[in-house]
Amino acid sequence: MAACTVYSTQTLRTNISIPTSSKTNVGLHQKQVLFFTTNQKNNSRRTNSNKRYLITCGAGDSQTIVIGLAADSGCGKSTFMRRLTSVFGGAAEPPKGGNPDSNTLISDTTTVICLDDYHSLDRTGRKEKGVTALDPKANDFDLMYEQVKAIKDGKSVQKPIYNHVTGLLDAPELIKPPKILVIEGLHPMYDSRVRELLDFSIYLDISNEVKFAWKIQRDMAERGHSLESIKASIEARKPDFEAYIDPQKQYADAVIEVLPTQLIPDDNEGKILRVRLIQKEGVKYFSPVYLFDEGSTISWIPCGRKLTCSYPGIKFFYGPETYKGNEVSVVEMDGQFDRLDELIYVESHLSNLSSKFYGEVTQQMLKHADFPGSNNGTGLFQTIVGLKIRDLFEQIVASRAETPVGAAKA
């Protein structure tokens, strides 16, 4: 719906609405202006008078909403994207007929672009200059900003492609403005200009201990790498990660922090996880999730008749904290579920979930039971954040439809 306001050069002020998808029926895109005149006949004086009118139109929900997701490589961004796009419906797939090595995923509502596509140096170039992909010098932030801004403003762009198979920069691909654009990668909150374009931001924070355990499990078991090579790879990335990636979490509206369990003393396997959903207070269109009683500090062990828990059990925590200088609300889960269908018991004690119906969180988790993290807090909190983003999107669209377009003076 495009909300249009009509103004005369004298006193007429009337609001009208023009049904439209992305364009008004007078050919106007968002926030454009039309002048017209009418020839009115004055019966008492038998004279004609021309009146000049001004129409300003806004296309309501046509502006793209931009979500930023930051994390190091191998930290679950792809799984989170699959959970998020599932909440909005429709399968996320690469652009049809495009580059088979494209990093882009498109669904009915969302488009996900990988910020690796804004590498300014290919793999060989980085090696020659002695920089990693984490280093800002290996990325084109000017182009990133220009193209994300263009998409947010409803314009198509020719986005570059970084080929992860060959390590080369491929020919660009056409990206049309979706309802929701998700930019995921190493640097969505690094550049202040790009950061200002984000309607909501998330940081996936995997602790060094868990990251190391995951890489050992993946690279040794699945790829045959030695323990020494894995350690060397992690240490080589560590300085740039701490300098350029990790500081971004101070800007995030929500942080999903993955830590070793506290239920097993000195555990270093990384199979049982303690996961914290850190939610910034005061974010527009976002109300933090809470457990039992908002603002209280609560520790809860739900194991018993309604929740099956094998060793070492499950423990939840909720309470207010200060994080990176910001007031936050934290929901924490330590342990893992034995039966996902019993998650409904936990869901019933969480509030502000932004679900459409009772049990939607559990339904989403069961739907993707084969995804990594579906039996612990990573999957639970990724799903909840997906529901919160859907709610944020709907609130923004509704607010744009209700807000009168600013009047221009005739």
C-alpha positions in Angstrom: 0.0 0.0 0.0 1.5 3.4 -1.0 0.4 6.1 1.4 -0.1 9.4 -0.5 -0.9 12.9 0.9 -2.6 15.5 -1.2 -1.9 19.2 -0.6 -3.4 22.3 -2.3 -1.6 25.6 -2.4 -4.4 26.9 -0.3 -6.0 24.8 2.4 -6.8 21.3 1.2 -5.1 18.5 3.1 -6.4 15.0 2.4 -4.8 11.6 2.9 -5.4 8.9 0.2 -4.0 5.4 -0.2 -3.1 3.9 -3.6 -2.9 0.1 -3.7 0.4 -1.0 -5.1 3.2 -3.6 -4.8 6.3 -1.6 -5.4 5.0 1.2 -7.6 2.0 3.5 -7.5 -0.5 3.5 -10.3 0.7 6.9 -11.4 4.2 5.5 -11.9 5.8 6.8 -8.8 8.4 5.0 -6.7 8.8 5.7 -3.0 8.9 9.3 -1.8 8.4 10.9 -5.2 6.3 14.0 -5.9 3.6 14.8 -8.5 2.1 18.3 -9.3 -1.2 18.6 -11.0 -3.8 21.3 -11.6 -7.6 21.3 -11.8 -9.8 23.7 -13.7 -12.7 24.4 -11.3 -15.8 26.4 -12.3 -17.0 29.0 -9.8 -20.8 29.1 -10.2 -21.4 32.3 -8.3 -18.9 34.3 -10.3 -19.0 32.2 -13.5 -15.2 32.1 -13.6 -12.7 29.4 -13.9 -9.9 29.0 -11.4 -6.8 26.8 -11.6 -5.8 25.1 -8.4 -2.4 23.5 -8.0 -2.1 20.4 -5.9 0.9 18.5 -4.6 0.9 14.7 -4.0 3.8 13.0 -2.0 3.8 9.2 -2.1 5.7 6.7 0.0 5.6 3.0 -1.1 5.2 1.8 2.5 7.0 -1.5 2.7 9.1 -1.2 -0.4 12.4 -0.3 1.3 14.6 -3.3 2.0 15.3 -4.2 5.6 18.9 -5.1 6.2 20.1 -7.6 8.8 23.8 -8.1 9.6 25.3 -11.4 10.9 29.0 -11.4 12.0 31.1 -14.4 12.9 34.5 -16.0 12.1 34.6 -18.8 9.6 33.3 -22.2 10.7 31.1 -20.7 13.4 27.7 -21.7 12.2 26.6 -18.8 9.9 25.3 -21.1 7.2 23.2 -23.1 9.6 21.8 -19.9 11.2 20.9 -18.6 7.7 19.0 -21.8 6.9 17.1 -21.5 10.2 16.3 -17.8 9.5 15.1 -18.3 5.9 12.9 -21.2 7.1 11.1 -18.9 9.5 10.1 -16.7 6.6 9.1 -19.7 4.4 10.4 -20.9 1.1 13.7 -22.6 0.4 16.8 -20.5 0.1 18.6 -21.4 -3.2 21.4 -19.9 -5.3 20.4 -17.6 -8.1 18.8 -19.6 -10.9 20.9 -19.8 -14.1 23.8 -18.0 -12.4 27.3 -18.9 -11.3 27.2 -22.3 -9.8 29.8 -21.2 -7.3 27.7 -18.1 -6.2 27.6 -17.5 -2.4 24.2 -15.9 -2.6 21.0 -17.5 -1.4 17.5 -16.3 -2.4 14.1 -17.2 -1.1 10.7 -15.7 -1.5 11.3 -13.0 1.2 15.1 -13.0 1.8 18.3 -12.6 0.0 21.5 -13.6 1.8 24.8 -12.3 0.5 28.2 -13.3 1.7 30.6 -10.4 2.4 33.5 -12.5 1.2 32.3 -11.3 -2.2 33.8 -7.9 -1.3 37.3 -9.3 -1.0 39.5 -6.9 -3.0 42.3 -9.4 -3.2 42.0 -13.0 -4.4 43.7 -15.9 -2.6 46.9 -15.4 -4.5 46.9 -11.7 -4.0 46.5 -12.1 -0.2 49.3 -14.5 -0.1 51.6 -12.2 -2.1 50.8 -9.2 0.2 50.9 -11.3 3.4 47.4 -10.5 4.6 44.5 -12.7 5.6 40.9 -12.3 4.5 40.2 -10.9 8.0 42.4 -7.9 7.3 40.4 -4.8 6.2 43.1 -4.2 3.6 41.9 -7.3 1.7 38.3 -6.0 1.5 36.5 -3.3 -0.5 34.4 -1.5 2.1 33.5 1.4 -0.2 31.8 -0.9 -2.7 30.2 -2.9 0.2 28.6 0.3 1.5 27.5 1.6 -1.9 25.9 -1.7 -2.9 24.2 -2.4 0.5 22.8 1.2 0.5 21.6 0.9 -3.1 19.8 -2.4 -2.3 18.3 -0.9 0.9 17.0 2.0 -1.3 15.3 -0.4 -3.7 18.0 -0.5 -6.5 19.5 -3.5 -8.1 23.3 -3.9 -8.2 25.9 -6.0 -9.9 27.6 -7.6 -6.9 31.0 -9.3 -7.3 31.5 -13.0 -6.5 34.4 -14.4 -4.6 34.9 -18.0 -5.7 35.7 -20.1 -2.6 36.6 -23.1 -4.8 39.2 -21.4 -7.1 40.0 -18.5 -4.8 39.5 -16.0 -7.6 37.2 -13.1 -8.1 34.5 -14.1 -10.6 32.2 -12.0 -12.9 29.5 -10.1 -10.9 25.9 -11.2 -10.5 22.7 -9.2 -10.5 21.1 -8.7 -7.0 17.6 -7.3 -6.9 16.2 -5.7 -3.8 14.4 -8.2 -1.6 12.1 -7.5 1.4 14.9 -8.6 3.7 18.6 -8.5 2.9 21.0 -10.5 5.2 24.7 -9.6 4.9 26.7 -12.3 6.6 30.4 -12.7 7.0 33.5 -11.4 8.8 32.8 -7.6 8.6 29.1 -6.6 8.6 29.6 -4.2 11.5 33.3 -3.2 11.0 32.6 -0.2 8.7 30.5 2.5 10.5 28.8 3.4 7.2 27.6 -0.2 6.6 26.7 -0.5 10.3 24.4 2.5 10.1 22.4 0.7 7.3 21.6 -2.3 9.5 18.1 -2.6 11.0 19.3 -5.4 13.3 22.6 -7.1 13.9 23.7 -10.4 15.3 27.2 -11.7 16.4 27.9 -15.4 16.7 30.6 -15.6 19.4 32.3 -19.0 19.6 34.8 -19.3 22.4 38.4 -20.3 21.6 38.0 -23.6 23.5 34.8 -24.6 21.6 36.2 -23.4 18.3 39.4 -25.5 18.8 37.3 -28.6 19.8 35.1 -28.1 16.7 38.0 -27.7 14.3 39.7 -30.8 15.8 36.6 -32.8 15.3 36.0 -31.6 11.8 39.6 -31.3 10.4 41.1 -34.4 12.1 38.1 -36.7 11.8 36.8 -35.6 8.4 39.8 -34.0 6.6 42.8 -35.9 8.0 44.6 -32.8 9.3 47.2 -33.2 12.0 46.7 -31.6 15.5 49.8 -29.5 14.9 48.4 -28.0 11.6 45.1 -27.2 13.2 46.8 -25.4 16.1 49.0 -23.5 13.6 45.9 -22.5 11.5 44.1 -21.1 14.5 47.1 -19.2 15.9 47.7 -17.7 12.4 44.2 -16.2 12.3 44.1 -15.1 16.0 45.8 -11.7 15.8 43.6 -10.5 12.9 40.5 -12.0 14.5 41.1 -10.2 17.8 41.9 -6.9 16.0 39.1 -6.8 13.3 36.4 -9.4 13.9 35.9 -9.8 17.7 35.4 -6.0 18.4 32.3 -6.0 16.3 30.2 -7.7 19.0 30.1 -4.5 21.0 27.8 -3.1 18.2 25.5 -6.2 17.9 21.9 -6.1 19.0 22.0 -9.8 19.9 25.0 -12.0 20.6 24.9 -15.8 20.7 27.8 -16.8 22.8 28.9 -20.5 22.8 31.1 -21.6 25.7 32.3 -24.9 27.3 29.8 -26.5 29.7 29.9 -25.8 33.4 28.1 -29.0 34.1 31.1 -31.2 33.6 34.3 -30.1 35.4 37.3 -29.5 33.1 35.4 -30.6 30.0 37.3 -30.0 26.8 35.5 -32.1 24.2 33.1 -29.4 23.2 30.1 -31.8 22.8 28.1 -30.3 25.7 27.7 -26.6 25.4 26.7 -23.6 27.5 25.1 -21.1 25.2 24.1 -17.5 26.1 21.6 -15.3 24.2 22.8 -11.7 25.0 20.1 -9.2 24.1 20.7 -5.5 24.1 18.1 -3.4 25.8 16.4 -0.4 24.1 16.6 -1.6 20.6 13.7 -0.3 18.5 11.2 -3.0 17.5 13.0 -5.6 19.6 11.8 -6.9 23.0 14.3 -9.3 24.7 13.1 -12.8 25.5 12.9 -13.6 29.2 12.4 -16.6 31.5 9.5 -16.6 34.0 9.7 -13.0 35.3 11.1 -10.1 33.3 14.0 -8.3 35.0 14.5 -11.0 37.7 17.5 -13.2 38.1 16.6 -16.8 37.8 18.4 -20.2 37.8 16.2 -23.1 36.6 16.9 -26.9 36.3 13.9 -28.2 34.3 14.8 -31.9 34.4 12.2 -34.1 35.9 8.8 -35.4 35.0 8.3 -33.1 32.0 11.8 -33.0 30.5 14.0 -36.1 30.0 17.6 -35.2 30.9 20.5 -37.7 30.8 23.9 -36.8 32.3 25.0 -34.0 32.8 21.5 -32.6 32.7 20.2 -29.1 31.6 20.4 -25.8 33.4 18.9 -22.4 32.4 19.7 -19.0 33.6 18.1 -15.6 33.0 19.0 -12.1 34.3 20.1 -8.6 33.5 23.8 -7.9 32.9 26.1 -5.3 31.5 27.9 -6.3 28.3 30.5 -4.2 26.4 29.1 -1.1 28.1 25.5 -1.9 27.2 22.6 -3.0 29.4 21.5 -6.4 28.3 19.2 -9.3 29.2 20.7 -12.8 29.1 19.0 -16.2 28.6 21.4 -19.1 29.0 21.2 -22.8 28.4 23.8 -25.3 29.6 23.4 -28.9 28.4 21.4 -30.6 25.7 18.0 -32.0 25.0 17.4 -35.8 24.8 14.0 -35.4 23.1 13.2 -32.3 21.0 9.5 -32.8 21.3 9.8 -32.1 25.0 11.2 -28.7 24.2 7.6 -27.4 24.3 7.9 -27.6 28.1 10.8 -25.1 28.1 9.2 -23.0 25.4 6.1 -22.6 27.6 8.2 -20.8 30.3 9.8 -18.3 27.9 8.1 -15.0 27.1 8.5 -12.4 24.3 9.3 -15.2 21.8 7.4 -13.4 19.0 6.0 -16.7 17.9 2.8 -16.9 15.8 1.3 -19.7 17.8 2.0 -21.9 20.9 4.7 -24.4 20.1 6.2 -22.6 17.0 9.7 -22.7 18.4 9.5 -26.4 19.1 8.0 -27.0 15.6 10.9 -25.1 14.0 13.4 -27.1 15.9 11.8 -30.4 15.0 11.6 -29.4 11.4 15.4 -29.0 11.3 16.3 -31.7 13.8 19.2 -32.7 11.6 20.8 -29.3 11.6 24.0 -28.9 13.8 23.1 -27.6 17.3 19.5 -28.7 17.2 19.8 -30.5 20.6 21.3 -27.6 22.4 21.2 -23.8 23.0 22.8 -22.9 19.6 19.8 -24.2 17.7 17.3 -23.0 20.2 18.6 -19.4 20.3 19.2 -19.2 16.6 15.5 -20.2 16.1 14.3 -17.6 18.6 16.4 -14.9 17.0 14.9 -15.8 13.6 11.4 -15.3 15.1 12.4 -12.0 16.6 13.7 -10.8 13.2 10.4 -11.8 11.6 8.6 -9.8 14.2 11.0 -6.8 13.7 10.4 -6.9 10.0 6.6 -6.9 10.4 6.7 -4.0 12.9 8.9 -1.9 10.6 6.6 -2.6 7.6 3.5 -1.7 9.8 5.2 1.5 11.0 6.0 2.6 7.5 2.4 2.1 6.4 1.1 4.1 9.3 3.5 7.0 9.1 2.3 9.9 6.9 4.7 10.8 4.1 6.4 14.1 4.9 4.7 17.0 3.2 6.6 19.1 0.6 5.7 22.7 0.2 4.0 23.7 -3.0 
